Amino acid sequence: MFTKDEVKEIKQQFWDNFKAHCKSKKVRRRWLLRNISVPSSQLKFDANREFAIVGIQIDDRKIDKKYLIFSYWEAYKVVLEDLLEEPLTWEKDYLSNDNRFVGMAYFKLENVDILKIQDHEKIYDFFIDKMTKLEVALLEIQDSIVEGIKNKN
């Protein structure tokens, strides 16, 4: 069992070491994450005691707007998954780690634990592989999604 301080320190080490792992794998780039042009959307890395995910998170205080933007992403599901060459899991109401319901389309790596140091490299490699693919696919379709949202408003 870990104390709160130990958990906090392990998680901080995890994210600090992820940066170092990227550097060691010659992944010298800034991840897009929040720097995408689709409103209320961001790319997301996350890991907990059961799994790790890489995905697209759609979040807006206005539930109708969140659902509308999620529907535009979902309209490009076939194109996106074709570019990714594998399916994503799509959830209109995904419970995030901060207990909010957000839209998510994501890859999931099961049976890993952020608090187990021996799982870190596996999670890091998953993050790099999936986020790289997701960013490339996103750059192909984001303008179309943004245009669709503009035309709807």
N, C-alpha and C positions, 0 to 999 in steps of 0.2 A: 504494500500500500504506500502511496506517495502522499506527502503533505501538499497543501496548496502551493507553497513556495517551490517545492521540487517540481511539481507539474508545470508551473509557470516557467521555471528555468529550463526544463527539458524542451518545452515548446519553443522557447526563444532560441535555444541551441539548434533545434530542428530547422527553423527558418534561416538562421545564420549559416548553418552548414549547407543548406540548399543552395545558397549563393555560391559557396565555395565549390560545391559539387558541379554546378553549372560551369564554373570557370575551369574545373579540371576536365570536363567533357568538351571543352572548347565551345561552349554555348555562351558567347559573349554578346549578349543583347539585353535590351530591356523588354520585358513582356508587355504586351499591349494592355491587358487587364482593363483599366477604366478608360483607356484612351481609344475607344471605338466610337464611331459616329452614330450608332443606333441609340436613340433615346432610352433612358432608364435601363440600359443593358451594360453588363460588364462581363469580362472573362474572369473565372474564379478558380483558384487552387484551394483545396481544403483537405484536411486530414483529421481524424479523430481516433478513438480507441477501437473502432471496428472496420473502418474503410477509409479510402482516400478518393476524392473526386476532382475532376477537371471539367469545367463546363461553362455554359453561358447562363448567367443569372439575370433575370428580368425582375426589377423591383421598382414600384412606384407607390407613393402614398395613396393615390387614387386607384382603387381596385379595378375599375372599368378600364383605365388606361393600361394598367399592368396586363390585364387579359387581352386587350387589343394588341399590344406590342408582342405578347407571347404568340398570338394568333398569326402575326406576320412572320415571326421566326418559324412557326410550325408550317406555314404555307411553303417555306423553302426546305422543309425536312428532307424530301427526296434528293434535292440538289445538294444540300449540305452533306448528307450521309453518303452520297455518291462521291463527292470530293474527298470526304474522310476515309472512304472505302470500308466503313464499318458503322453500325448503328449507334445512336445515342439513346439514352433513357430520357423520355420527355415527361415532365410533371408540371402541371399548371399550378399546383399548390404544394410546393416542396417546403418542408419545415427546415429552415436554415439553422445553423449552429447558434444564432442569437435569438431563436424562437420567434421568427417572423415567417410568414408564408410568402414565398417568392416563386416565380416561375423558373424552372431549371431544365436545361437540356444538357446531359452530362455523360461522361465516361466514369465508371466506378471500378476501383480495385478493392476487392473484398479481402477480409482476413489479414489486415495489417493494423498495427497499433502505433500511433504517433509516440507513445511512451516507451516503445521497445526500440532501442537503438539499432538492433539487428534488422529492423524493418525499414529503417530510414533510406538506405540506398535503393531498395526496391521501389519505395514511394517516389524518390527523386527521379529515378529513371522513368517511371510511369508519368510523372508530371511533365518531364521534358518531352517525351514522345507524344503524348496526347495534346499538350498545349501547342507544340510546334504545328501539328496537323490542324488543330482548331484555328489557329491564327491564319494560316495559309488559306483555309476554306473561308473564313470570315472575310478576308480581304477580297475574295472573289464575289461575295454576295451582299456585303453590307450596304453598298450604294443602292441596290435594288430594294432592299428592305426599307431604307430611309426614304426613298422615293415613294414607295407604297404608303408609308405612314403619312408623309406630307400630303399626298393626294387624297387621303381619307379625311384629313382635317379641314 
